[in-house]
């Protein structure tokens, strides 16, 4: 199993709106792509960054799943996030492999 991890740091100004939008719109839209089997969002504690930091984790079974997501869906979904929250956040993405 694999995890597509998106870590986002955002400022206080957009925190409540961003959290609501992620839960009600963005994460459901990502899951509707059919590329992921599960997700979770966790708050990162005790970081030196200002504002709020979250890790959104999407689980998938095969590398072809993330390749499909990146090819067919990620650009549009990331653009929606960028348009809505502009320069009030920073984000980075990582791929992780679950070790049993």
C-alpha positions in Angstrom: 0.0 0.0 0.0 1.1 3.6 -0.7 0.2 7.0 0.6 0.1 10.3 -1.3 0.8 12.9 1.3 0.1 16.6 0.9 1.4 18.8 3.7 -0.1 22.3 3.8 0.9 25.2 6.0 -1.7 28.1 6.0 -2.0 31.4 7.7 -4.6 32.2 10.4 -6.6 34.4 8.0 -7.9 31.4 6.0 -7.7 28.6 8.5 -11.4 28.1 9.2 -12.5 28.6 5.6 -9.8 26.3 4.3 -10.6 23.5 6.8 -14.3 23.6 5.9 -13.5 23.6 2.2 -11.1 20.7 2.5 -13.6 18.6 4.4 -16.7 19.4 2.4 -15.3 20.0 -1.1 -11.7 19.2 -1.9 -11.1 15.8 -0.2 -14.5 14.5 -1.5 -13.5 15.6 -5.0 -10.2 13.9 -4.8 -11.9 10.7 -3.6 -14.4 10.8 -6.4 -11.5 10.3 -8.9 -11.5 6.6 -7.8 -7.7 6.6 -7.5 -7.6 6.3 -3.7 -9.1 3.8 -1.3 -9.0 5.9 1.9 -7.9 9.2 3.3 -7.3 11.0 6.5 -6.4 14.6 7.5 -4.2 15.2 10.6 -2.9 18.4 12.2 0.9 18.6 12.5 1.8 19.6 16.1 4.9 21.4 17.4 6.3 22.8 14.2 8.3 25.9 13.9 6.2 27.3 11.1 3.7 30.0 11.8 0.0 29.4 11.2 -1.4 25.9 10.9 0.1 22.8 9.3 -1.9 19.8 8.1 -1.1 16.5 6.5 -3.7 15.1 4.1 -3.0 11.4 3.4 -4.6 9.5 0.5 -4.1 5.7 0.4 -3.8 3.8 -2.8 -2.8 0.2 -3.8 -0.7 0.4 -6.9 1.6 3.0 -8.5 -0.7 3.1 -11.5 -3.3 4.7 -9.3 -1.2 7.7 -8.4 0.0 7.9 -12.0 -3.6 8.1 -13.2 -4.4 10.7 -10.6 -1.5 12.9 -11.5 -2.1 12.6 -15.3 -5.9 13.0 -15.3 -7.0 14.9 -12.1 -4.2 16.6 -10.1 -3.7 19.7 -12.2 -7.4 20.7 -12.1 -7.8 20.0 -8.4 -4.6 21.8 -7.4 -5.6 24.8 -9.6 -8.9 25.1 -7.7 -7.0 25.1 -4.4 -4.5 27.7 -5.7 -7.3 29.9 -7.1 -9.3 29.8 -3.9 -6.4 30.4 -1.4 -3.8 32.1 -3.6 -0.6 33.1 -1.7 -1.9 32.3 1.8 -0.5 28.8 2.0 2.5 26.6 1.1 2.3 23.0 0.2 4.5 20.1 -0.6 3.7 16.5 -1.7 5.4 13.2 -1.0 4.8 9.6 -1.9 5.1 7.1 0.9 5.2 3.3 0.9 3.6 1.5 3.9 5.9 -1.1 5.4 4.1 -4.0 7.2 
